[in-house]
Amino acid sequence: MFDIDTRLVRDGFWQRLADALAAVPAEARTPPPQARVGAVLVLVEDADDGPRVVLTRRREDLRSHPGQVSFPGGRLDPGETIEQAALREAWEEVALRADSVEVVGVGPTFYIPPSRFWVVPVLARWRQPHPLTGNPWEVDEVLHVPIAQLLDRDRWRHAPLSLRGSSWAWQLDDDLLWGATAIVMSLLLDVAVEGWNDGVRPEDLGESRAVRPWEQAPPWQRRPRLTGELPDVDQASLPHVTEAQARAARSWLDGHGIGALARAEQAGRALEKAVRRLVGGDVAGASVTVLAGPSTNGAAGLAAARLLVAAGARVSVVHVGAPRFGSQHALLAELGVPCRSLLGDGVPGEPVAPGEPVQLDELVPGDIVIDAVLGIGAQPPLTDLPERAATWLRRYAVPVVAADLPSGLSADTGLKGPCITADVTVAFGLPSQGLEPAIVHPYVGDLYLADLGIPAAAWRTAGVVVAASPFGRGPLVRLTARDRASDAGTPDQGEVAGEVAGEMD
């Protein structure tokens, strides 16, 4: 049995926490200035059975992370500090009086997909405990969890990551503690209770202790992001194709004189329509940044750039790799579109594509970003220039429109490591298999399907049977998945003070 008195009280629990927080560098606890920023309050009270942490169970009918265990917290209001936001949110959620707590310090910031928030934990000691009342619109129950309970090996669980390893989780009395809340909790234990896990890693617990709560997460309805009336099609009613099947259909088109550039034009037109609807119909003066990779998807992004320029938008292009069709870049340059090229890791100062060489730190995106970096052939995890582009994009709270699928998703297997989180994804022809699992839906956002004029005969050569065209009522349709989608992603998408860590709830 864990000796609470010796290891939590006599061994300097509070002093170790204060010292650890004081040692966090200022840059590690400072989120990017143009990002979505929030704060959570890690409230710890002294009790007869040792320190306890105050948590909440969110209501089951909330749109964001329903039913999950979390710290009180939320978005910063204009002019607020991190500490002020954490205390205000705790007052709004559980009626915590700010004068009853002592703020001990601020921890490292967390990046939280798929909501694309940067969240900073604020640790506070509850000096004068008083009754707490959960806000009935947000909170089902206020939980007071003894830290000693988290040290009970029988409660240890682990959430397998999509790429490698696992993150910590705990089985509480009636709830599962996992995700961002568990990440913060494990960091707290690492600092405050030396050797709390006796060197055991989460993945060492074995399959019998593995939990995958995202598979049972309450349903989440996609929120329409594009204006105007568009036909709805049930995503489950459509075949989902593999990379090989999509390539076979495209080869059929190639053999009939419909090449990659022609298909890119069709896809670019669909992306332009999506951007137009995202801004309410009029793109004149809208600021759009296109991240274009070396694939046909990149060519679709460049086609969309030209169409948006013709419609009066202010467009800039960032080449994340050499364009597949140099003529597209040449035309955009002739039209006066700023085209920049990321610097590669090869020759110092040498850009990877035509255009002005640029470092990502020098770039600020427009009001909308088109993600046309990678296509169906890309294999996760993200590396090199695409990884750098995705990491840069996390710093900005701008809407993202993804071409075919968000960069970093596998067309065959879906989520394997970090990926770009899109607000709108426009799939081409038929959705890929990687867009099917519920776990990827919050990263895909509002999902649409665009008609590229691929006939059923092309799909039949790939072994795909299309019972009826989804485009009978128009060339752009919205795919619905009300009973399957969830906003609980696999827990290895986040970043803690510059290091990859678990997905944040």
C-alpha positions as CSV (number, residue, x, y, z in Angstrom):
1,M,0.0,0.0,0.0
2,F,1.3,3.5,-0.9
3,D,2.6,5.4,2.1
4,I,0.8,8.8,1.7
5,D,2.3,10.4,4.8
6,T,5.9,9.7,3.9
7,R,5.9,10.3,0.1
8,L,3.4,13.1,-0.3
9,V,3.6,15.2,2.8
10,R,6.9,14.7,4.6
11,D,8.8,14.6,1.3
12,G,7.9,18.1,0.3
13,F,5.0,17.7,-2.1
14,W,4.2,21.4,-2.5
15,Q,7.8,22.6,-2.5
16,R,8.7,20.2,-5.4
17,L,5.7,21.4,-7.4
18,A,6.6,25.1,-6.8
19,D,10.2,24.5,-7.7
20,A,9.3,22.6,-10.9
21,L,6.9,25.3,-12.1
22,A,9.4,28.0,-11.4
23,A,11.9,26.2,-13.6
24,V,9.6,26.1,-16.6
25,P,11.2,28.5,-19.2
26,A,9.0,31.5,-20.1
27,E,8.9,30.4,-23.8
28,A,7.6,26.9,-22.8
29,R,4.6,28.4,-21.0
30,T,3.9,31.0,-23.6
31,P,1.5,29.9,-26.4
32,P,1.9,31.3,-29.9
33,P,0.5,34.9,-30.1
34,Q,-1.9,34.3,-32.9
35,A,-3.1,30.8,-31.8
36,R,-6.3,29.8,-30.1
37,V,-5.4,30.0,-26.4
38,G,-7.1,28.5,-23.3
39,A,-6.2,27.8,-19.7
40,V,-7.1,25.0,-17.3
41,L,-7.0,25.0,-13.5
42,V,-5.2,22.1,-11.8
43,L,-6.8,22.6,-8.4
44,V,-5.2,20.6,-5.6
45,E,-6.6,20.5,-2.0
46,D,-5.1,19.0,1.1
47,A,-7.2,16.3,2.7
48,D,-7.0,13.7,5.4
49,D,-6.1,11.0,2.8
50,G,-3.5,13.2,1.2
51,P,-3.7,15.7,-1.7
52,R,-6.8,15.6,-3.9
53,V,-7.3,17.0,-7.4
54,V,-10.5,18.6,-8.4
55,L,-11.9,17.4,-11.8
56,T,-15.2,17.6,-13.6
57,R,-17.2,15.1,-15.6
58,R,-18.6,16.9,-18.7
59,R,-22.2,16.6,-19.7
60,E,-22.9,13.8,-22.2
61,D,-24.8,16.1,-24.6
62,L,-22.0,18.7,-25.0
63,R,-20.6,19.1,-28.5
64,S,-17.0,19.1,-27.4
65,H,-15.6,16.1,-25.5
66,P,-18.9,14.9,-24.0
67,G,-18.8,12.8,-20.9
68,Q,-15.1,13.1,-20.4
69,V,-13.2,13.9,-17.2
70,S,-11.3,17.2,-17.4
71,F,-10.0,20.2,-15.5
72,P,-12.1,23.3,-15.4
73,G,-10.9,25.6,-18.1
74,G,-11.6,27.4,-21.4
75,R,-10.6,30.1,-23.9
76,L,-9.0,33.3,-22.7
77,D,-11.1,36.5,-22.9
78,P,-9.5,39.6,-24.4
79,G,-7.1,41.2,-22.0
80,E,-7.0,38.2,-19.6
81,T,-3.8,36.6,-18.3
82,I,-3.5,32.8,-18.2
83,E,-4.1,32.8,-14.4
84,Q,-7.2,35.0,-14.6
85,A,-8.7,32.9,-17.3
86,A,-8.2,29.7,-15.4
87,L,-9.8,31.1,-12.2
88,R,-12.7,32.7,-14.1
89,E,-13.4,29.4,-15.9
90,A,-13.3,27.5,-12.6
91,W,-15.8,30.0,-11.1
92,E,-18.1,29.6,-14.1
93,E,-17.9,25.8,-14.2
94,V,-17.8,24.8,-10.5
95,A,-18.4,28.1,-8.6
96,L,-14.8,28.2,-7.2
97,R,-14.1,31.4,-5.3
98,A,-10.8,32.9,-6.5
99,D,-9.9,34.2,-3.1
100,S,-9.9,30.6,-1.7
101,V,-6.9,29.5,-3.8
102,E,-3.2,30.3,-4.0
103,V,-1.8,30.1,-7.5
104,V,1.5,28.1,-7.3
105,G,2.6,28.5,-10.9
106,V,2.1,27.9,-14.6
107,G,3.1,24.8,-16.5
108,P,4.2,24.2,-20.1
109,T,1.7,24.9,-22.8
110,F,-0.1,22.1,-24.6
111,Y,-1.2,21.9,-28.2
112,I,-4.6,20.2,-28.4
113,P,-6.0,18.8,-31.7
114,P,-8.5,18.4,-33.1
115,S,-9.8,21.7,-31.5
116,R,-6.4,23.3,-32.4
117,F,-6.1,25.0,-29.0
118,W,-2.9,25.8,-27.1
119,V,-3.8,25.3,-23.4
120,V,-1.7,26.3,-20.4
121,P,-2.2,24.5,-17.0
122,V,-2.3,26.7,-13.9
123,L,-1.6,24.9,-10.7
124,A,-3.3,26.2,-7.6
125,R,-3.4,25.1,-3.9
126,W,-6.9,25.3,-2.5
127,R,-6.2,27.0,0.8
128,Q,-9.9,27.5,1.9
129,P,-12.0,24.7,0.5
130,H,-15.7,25.4,0.2
131,P,-18.7,23.6,-1.4
132,L,-18.5,23.5,-5.2
133,T,-21.5,23.4,-7.5
134,G,-21.2,22.3,-11.1
135,N,-22.7,24.5,-13.8
136,P,-25.6,22.4,-15.0
137,W,-25.1,23.5,-18.6
138,E,-21.6,22.0,-18.7
139,V,-20.9,19.7,-15.7
140,D,-22.5,16.5,-14.7
141,E,-20.4,16.1,-11.5
142,V,-17.5,17.6,-9.6
143,L,-14.9,15.0,-8.7
144,H,-12.4,15.1,-5.9
145,V,-9.8,12.5,-6.8
146,P,-7.1,11.5,-4.2
147,I,-3.7,11.4,-5.7
148,A,-3.2,8.2,-3.7
149,Q,-5.9,6.6,-5.9
150,L,-3.8,7.4,-9.0
151,L,-0.9,5.5,-7.4
152,D,-2.9,2.3,-7.0
153,R,-1.6,-0.1,-9.7
154,D,-5.0,-1.7,-10.0
155,R,-6.3,1.5,-11.5
156,W,-3.5,2.0,-14.1
157,R,-4.5,1.9,-17.7
158,H,-2.9,2.9,-21.0
159,A,-4.3,4.4,-24.2
160,P,-2.4,3.0,-27.2
161,L,-1.1,5.6,-29.6
162,S,-1.7,5.4,-33.3
163,L,2.0,5.4,-34.2
164,R,3.9,4.0,-31.2
165,G,3.8,3.5,-27.5
166,S,0.9,4.5,-25.2
167,S,-0.1,7.3,-22.9
168,W,-1.2,7.0,-19.2
169,A,-4.8,6.5,-18.2
170,W,-6.6,5.7,-14.9
171,Q,-9.8,3.9,-14.1
172,L,-11.5,6.0,-11.4
173,D,-14.5,4.7,-9.6
174,D,-17.0,5.4,-12.4
175,D,-14.9,7.3,-14.9
176,L,-11.9,6.9,-17.1
177,L,-9.2,9.5,-16.8
178,W,-7.3,9.8,-20.1
179,G,-6.1,12.2,-22.8
180,A,-4.9,15.7,-22.0
181,T,-6.1,15.5,-18.4
182,A,-4.1,12.3,-17.9
183,I,-1.1,13.8,-19.5
184,V,-1.1,16.7,-17.1
185,M,-1.7,14.3,-14.2
186,S,1.2,12.2,-15.1
187,L,3.5,15.2,-15.3
188,L,2.2,16.3,-11.9
189,L,3.0,12.9,-10.5
190,D,6.4,12.8,-12.1
191,V,7.3,16.0,-10.3
192,A,5.5,15.7,-7.0
193,V,5.9,11.9,-6.2
194,E,9.4,10.7,-7.0
195,G,9.3,7.2,-8.6
196,W,5.6,7.0,-8.4
197,N,5.4,4.4,-11.3
198,D,8.6,2.5,-10.3
199,G,9.9,2.8,-13.9
200,V,6.8,1.2,-15.5
201,R,5.9,2.7,-18.9
202,P,2.2,2.8,-19.9
203,E,2.8,0.3,-22.8
204,D,4.3,-2.1,-20.3
205,L,0.8,-2.7,-18.8
206,G,-0.2,-5.0,-21.7
207,E,-3.3,-5.4,-23.8
208,S,-5.5,-6.3,-20.8
209,R,-5.1,-2.8,-19.4
210,A,-5.4,-1.0,-22.8
211,V,-8.3,1.4,-23.2
212,R,-9.6,3.0,-26.4
213,P,-12.3,5.4,-25.2
214,W,-12.6,7.2,-28.6
215,E,-14.2,4.0,-29.9
216,Q,-17.1,4.4,-27.5
217,A,-17.3,8.2,-27.5
218,P,-20.8,9.7,-27.7
219,P,-21.8,10.7,-31.3
220,W,-20.9,14.1,-32.5
221,Q,-22.7,15.8,-35.4
222,R,-20.6,17.6,-38.0
223,R,-21.2,21.3,-38.1
224,P,-21.9,22.6,-41.7
225,R,-19.3,25.2,-42.5
226,L,-20.1,26.1,-46.1
227,T,-23.0,28.5,-46.8
228,G,-25.8,27.9,-49.3
229,E,-27.9,24.8,-50.0
230,L,-25.9,21.7,-50.9
231,P,-27.2,18.1,-51.2
232,D,-26.6,15.7,-48.3
233,V,-25.3,12.2,-48.9
234,D,-24.9,9.6,-46.1
235,Q,-21.1,8.9,-46.0
236,A,-21.9,5.2,-45.1
237,S,-23.8,4.8,-48.3
238,L,-20.7,5.3,-50.4
239,P,-17.8,2.9,-51.2
240,H,-14.5,4.1,-49.7
241,V,-11.5,3.4,-51.9
242,T,-7.9,2.5,-51.3
243,E,-5.0,4.3,-52.7
244,A,-4.5,1.5,-55.2
245,Q,-8.1,1.7,-56.3
246,A,-8.0,5.5,-56.7
247,R,-4.8,5.2,-58.8
248,A,-6.4,2.5,-61.0
249,A,-9.4,4.8,-61.7
250,R,-7.0,7.7,-62.5
251,S,-5.0,5.4,-64.8
252,W,-8.2,4.6,-66.7
253,L,-8.8,8.4,-67.1
254,D,-5.2,8.8,-68.3
255,G,-5.8,6.2,-70.9
256,H,-8.8,8.1,-72.2
257,G,-7.0,11.4,-72.5
258,I,-8.0,12.9,-69.1
259,G,-4.6,13.5,-67.5
260,A,-3.5,14.7,-64.1
261,L,-3.5,18.4,-65.0
262,A,-7.1,18.2,-66.2
263,R,-8.1,16.4,-63.0
264,A,-6.3,19.0,-61.0
265,E,-8.3,21.8,-62.7
266,Q,-11.5,20.0,-61.7
267,A,-10.3,19.6,-58.1
268,G,-9.1,23.2,-58.0
269,R,-12.5,24.4,-59.0
270,A,-14.1,22.4,-56.2
271,L,-11.6,23.9,-53.7
272,E,-12.4,27.4,-55.0
273,K,-16.1,26.8,-54.6
274,A,-15.5,25.6,-51.0
275,V,-13.5,28.7,-50.1
276,R,-16.2,30.9,-51.7
277,R,-18.9,29.3,-49.6
278,L,-16.7,29.4,-46.5
279,V,-16.5,33.2,-46.7
280,G,-20.2,33.6,-47.5
281,G,-20.1,33.7,-51.3
282,D,-17.9,36.8,-52.2
283,V,-14.1,36.1,-52.2
284,A,-13.2,39.6,-53.5
285,G,-10.6,40.9,-51.1
286,A,-10.4,37.6,-49.1
287,S,-6.9,36.6,-48.1
288,V,-6.0,33.0,-49.0
289,T,-2.8,31.1,-48.5
290,V,-2.2,27.9,-50.5
291,L,0.2,25.3,-49.2
292,A,1.0,23.3,-52.3
293,G,3.0,20.1,-52.4
294,P,4.6,18.2,-55.3
295,S,1.6,15.9,-55.9
296,T,-1.5,16.3,-58.1
297,N,-3.1,17.6,-54.9
298,G,-0.6,20.4,-55.0
299,A,-1.6,21.0,-58.6
300,A,-5.2,21.2,-57.5
301,G,-4.2,23.8,-54.9
302,L,-2.4,25.9,-57.5
303,A,-5.4,25.7,-59.8
304,A,-7.6,26.9,-57.0
305,A,-5.1,29.8,-56.4
306,R,-5.5,30.9,-60.0
307,L,-9.3,30.7,-59.9
308,L,-9.4,32.7,-56.6
309,V,-7.1,35.4,-58.0
310,A,-9.4,35.7,-61.1
311,A,-12.4,36.1,-58.7
312,G,-10.6,39.0,-56.8
313,A,-9.1,37.2,-53.8
314,R,-5.7,38.1,-52.4
315,V,-3.7,34.8,-52.8
316,S,-0.3,33.8,-51.8
317,V,1.3,30.4,-52.4
318,V,3.8,28.5,-50.4
319,H,5.5,25.6,-52.3
320,V,6.1,22.7,-49.9
321,G,8.1,20.8,-52.6
322,A,8.6,21.4,-56.3
323,P,5.3,21.8,-58.2
324,R,4.3,18.9,-60.4
325,F,3.5,21.2,-63.3
326,G,5.9,24.1,-63.5
327,S,3.6,25.9,-65.9
328,Q,1.2,26.5,-63.1
329,H,3.8,28.3,-61.0
330,A,4.9,30.4,-64.0
331,L,1.3,31.5,-64.7
332,L,0.8,32.5,-61.1
333,A,4.0,34.4,-61.0
334,E,3.0,36.2,-64.2
335,L,-0.3,37.2,-62.5
336,G,1.7,38.7,-59.7
337,V,0.8,36.1,-57.1
338,P,3.4,36.0,-54.3
339,C,4.9,32.5,-54.6
340,R,7.4,31.4,-51.9
341,S,9.3,28.2,-51.5
342,L,10.4,26.6,-48.3
343,L,14.0,26.0,-47.7
344,G,15.0,22.4,-47.8
345,D,17.5,20.5,-45.7
346,G,19.9,20.1,-48.5
347,V,22.0,23.0,-49.8
348,P,21.8,25.8,-47.2
349,G,19.6,28.7,-48.5
350,E,18.5,26.7,-51.6
351,P,14.7,26.6,-52.1
352,V,12.9,23.4,-52.9
353,A,10.8,25.0,-55.7
354,P,10.6,28.2,-57.8
355,G,9.8,31.4,-56.0
356,E,11.2,33.5,-53.3
357,P,12.9,31.3,-50.6
358,V,11.4,31.7,-47.2
359,Q,11.6,30.4,-43.7
360,L,8.3,29.4,-42.0
361,D,9.0,31.7,-39.1
362,E,8.8,34.6,-41.5
363,L,5.3,33.6,-42.8
364,V,1.9,34.7,-41.6
365,P,-1.0,32.9,-43.3
366,G,-4.0,34.6,-44.8
367,D,-7.5,34.5,-43.4
368,I,-8.0,31.0,-45.0
369,V,-5.5,28.2,-45.7
370,I,-5.8,25.6,-48.4
371,D,-4.0,22.4,-47.4
372,A,-2.8,20.9,-50.7
373,V,0.5,19.5,-49.4
374,L,0.1,15.8,-49.7
375,G,-2.2,13.4,-51.5
376,I,-3.3,9.8,-51.4
377,G,0.2,8.4,-51.9
378,A,1.7,10.0,-48.8
379,Q,2.6,7.6,-46.0
380,P,2.5,8.8,-42.4
381,P,4.0,10.0,-40.2
382,L,4.7,13.5,-41.5
383,T,8.3,14.2,-42.1
384,D,10.6,16.9,-43.6
385,L,8.9,19.9,-45.2
386,P,5.2,18.7,-44.8
387,E,5.9,18.2,-41.1
388,R,7.4,21.7,-40.8
389,A,4.4,23.1,-42.6
390,A,1.9,21.3,-40.4
391,T,3.7,22.4,-37.2
392,W,3.8,26.0,-38.4
393,L,0.1,26.0,-39.1
394,R,-0.7,25.0,-35.5
395,R,0.3,28.5,-34.5
396,Y,-2.5,30.2,-36.3
397,A,-6.3,30.2,-35.6
398,V,-7.3,30.3,-39.3
399,P,-9.8,28.0,-41.1
400,V,-8.2,25.2,-43.2
401,V,-9.7,23.7,-46.3
402,A,-8.0,20.3,-47.1
403,A,-7.7,18.9,-50.6
404,D,-8.9,15.3,-50.7
405,L,-7.8,14.5,-47.1
406,P,-5.8,16.5,-44.5
407,S,-2.1,16.1,-44.9
408,G,-0.8,13.4,-42.6
409,L,-3.8,11.1,-42.9
410,S,-3.2,7.8,-44.7
411,A,-5.6,7.1,-47.6
412,D,-5.7,3.5,-46.5
413,T,-5.4,3.5,-42.7
414,G,-6.3,7.0,-41.6
415,L,-4.7,8.4,-38.5
416,K,-1.1,7.4,-37.9
417,G,0.6,10.2,-36.0
418,P,0.1,13.9,-36.2
419,C,-1.8,15.5,-39.1
420,I,-3.2,18.8,-40.2
421,T,-6.6,19.5,-38.6
422,A,-9.0,20.8,-41.3
423,D,-12.2,22.7,-40.8
424,V,-13.4,21.6,-44.3
425,T,-12.2,18.7,-46.4
426,V,-13.1,18.3,-50.0
427,A,-12.7,14.7,-51.2
428,F,-12.4,14.0,-54.9
429,G,-14.6,11.4,-56.7
430,L,-15.1,9.0,-53.9
431,P,-13.9,9.2,-50.3
432,S,-10.8,7.2,-49.4
433,Q,-10.8,4.5,-46.8
434,G,-8.8,6.7,-44.5
435,L,-11.7,9.1,-44.2
436,E,-14.1,6.3,-42.9
437,P,-13.1,5.6,-39.3
438,A,-14.9,7.8,-36.7
439,I,-11.5,8.6,-35.1
440,V,-10.5,10.8,-38.0
441,H,-13.7,12.8,-38.4
442,P,-12.7,15.6,-36.0
443,Y,-9.5,16.1,-38.0
444,V,-11.4,16.1,-41.3
445,G,-14.0,18.6,-40.1
446,D,-17.0,19.2,-42.4
447,L,-16.6,16.7,-45.2
448,Y,-17.6,17.3,-48.8
449,L,-17.3,15.2,-52.0
450,A,-16.5,16.8,-55.4
451,D,-17.3,15.4,-58.8
452,L,-14.2,15.0,-61.0
453,G,-16.2,13.4,-63.8
454,I,-14.9,9.9,-63.0
455,P,-17.4,7.5,-64.6
456,A,-18.6,4.3,-63.0
457,A,-16.6,2.4,-65.7
458,A,-13.3,3.8,-64.3
459,W,-14.2,2.7,-60.8
460,R,-15.2,-0.8,-62.1
461,T,-11.7,-1.3,-63.5
462,A,-10.5,-0.7,-59.9
463,G,-13.0,-3.2,-58.5
464,V,-15.2,-0.5,-57.0
465,V,-19.0,-0.8,-57.6
466,V,-20.8,2.6,-57.5
467,A,-24.5,1.7,-57.2
468,A,-25.6,5.3,-58.0
469,S,-23.7,8.5,-58.6
470,P,-23.7,10.8,-55.5
471,F,-23.7,13.8,-57.8
472,G,-27.1,13.6,-59.3
473,R,-28.2,16.8,-57.5
474,G,-24.9,18.7,-58.0
475,P,-21.1,18.5,-58.4
476,L,-20.5,19.2,-54.7
477,V,-22.3,17.3,-51.9
478,R,-22.0,17.2,-48.2
479,L,-21.2,13.9,-46.5
480,T,-23.1,13.2,-43.3
481,A,-22.1,10.8,-40.5
482,R,-24.3,11.7,-37.6
483,D,-24.2,8.3,-35.8
484,R,-20.5,7.6,-36.3
485,A,-18.5,10.7,-35.8
486,S,-16.7,11.6,-32.6
487,D,-14.5,14.4,-31.4
488,A,-12.3,12.1,-29.4
489,G,-9.2,11.4,-31.4
490,T,-6.4,9.0,-30.8
491,P,-4.1,10.3,-28.1
492,D,-0.8,11.1,-29.9
493,Q,-1.6,14.2,-31.8
494,G,-0.6,16.8,-29.2
495,E,2.5,18.7,-28.4
496,V,3.8,19.7,-24.9
497,A,6.3,22.5,-24.8
498,G,7.7,21.5,-28.2
499,E,7.7,17.7,-27.6
500,V,5.2,15.3,-29.1
501,A,2.8,14.0,-26.4
502,G,-0.7,12.7,-25.9
503,E,-3.8,14.2,-27.5
504,M,-5.3,16.8,-25.4
505,D,-8.9,16.6,-24.3
